[in-house]
Amino acid sequence: MNKRKPRGYWMEKKNIVREMNSVIRKHLLNEIPSEKQTHELGYTQLADAIDRNYGWRNLRIEFGNRQIRVSNNQWKNKNYTVKYAKQVIKNEGWEILPSLNVLGDKGHSNLANAITRHYGGVQKFRAILKQKNYRVANGLYKNRNIVDSQLKEIIAKHSLKETPSQTWLNKHGYFSLSSGISRYHGGFRALRKSLDQEQLTIEPGRWQDLDFTLHYAIEVMKKHNFNEFPTAKKLNEMRENSLRHAVYKYHSGIAQFRELVQQKLGKQHSSKQLENLLQNYIGDQDD
C-alpha cells in the first residue's frame, strides 16, 4: 500500500521522477511502465500524479524517451509492428488501437510515428489488426441528440444499465464520442446529471486514499460554490453517495473530514485544534 506523502509532494516534478526511478529499480523493468501497469503494481498515487501534474509523454522525455529502441527497418516489418501494437494494447488495457494523440500522450510516440510513416495512419492500421474503425464527421457530437442516440445504442448493444464511463468508451473504441462529451457537453459528470443518473462508483481502493478523497471533495465544493464541506444529507441530495460513504468508512466522519478539507484549503487552525484533529484521525485509522 502506498504511504501518504506530505502535502504538495506530488506537485513536484523531481518527486515524480524519483518515485518512478524507484519503481523501475524495484521491479527490474527495462522501461517506464504503462499507466495501467503502474496502477496494477500498486502505485496509484504516482500514476494519478503523472496524469494530473506531469503527463506520461513528458515523463518519458525526462527519462530520455526510455522506450524499447526499435530501428526503422524493424518498424517496416508488418509482423513485428502488429505484434508490438498488440502488446501495447494489452498493457494499456485497451480493446482497440486508439488515436495517434492518445498513443503519444501515453508515451507510445514511436509506435504512432511508425503507423503514420509506414502503414498509412490509424484507420488503415486498425484494418491490418482486423479492428473496427469508427469514422465520425468533424463536430458531429456538438449535437446532443446524436450523443444521446449513440449512447442508447451502446447501452443496448453491450447490455449496460447506465451511461458508461469515459474509460469504458475509450477501451471499447468510442474515442470520438468520449471526446465529444468532454469537449462539447461539460464532461461525463455533467452528462449524467442532465440524464438524472447517479454518478459512477470510483475504482475500488481509491476512496481509501485521503489525498484523492480530499481532492474529489474540493472539486465537488467548487462545483456547487460551497465554502465548507456539506452535510451527509446534502451529499445524498447531490447524488454523492460514494463520497459520503467513503468519508464515514475511511476518513473519520463528516466533522473530522470537514476539518481536513479546511486544512487542505489552507485555512488556519489553532495548534490545539490541529493537534486534536490529527490525533483523532490517526486514532480512527488504527482501529
Buried (B, 14 or more C-beta within 10 A) or exposed (E): EEEEBEEEBBEBBEBBBEBBEEBBEEEEBEBBBBBBBBBBBEBBBBBBBBEEBBBBBBBBEBBEBBBEEBEEEEBEBEEBBBEBBEEBBEBBBBEBBBBBEBBBBBBBBBBBBBBEEBBEEBBEBBEBBEBEEBEBEEEBBEEBEBBBEBBEEBBEEEEEEEBBBBEBBBBBBBBBBBBBBBEBBEEBBEBBBEEEBEBBEBEEEBBBBBBBBBBBBBEBBEEEEBEEBBEBEEBEEBBBBBBBBBBEEBBBEBEBBBBBBBBBEEEEEEEEEEEBBBEBBEEEEEE
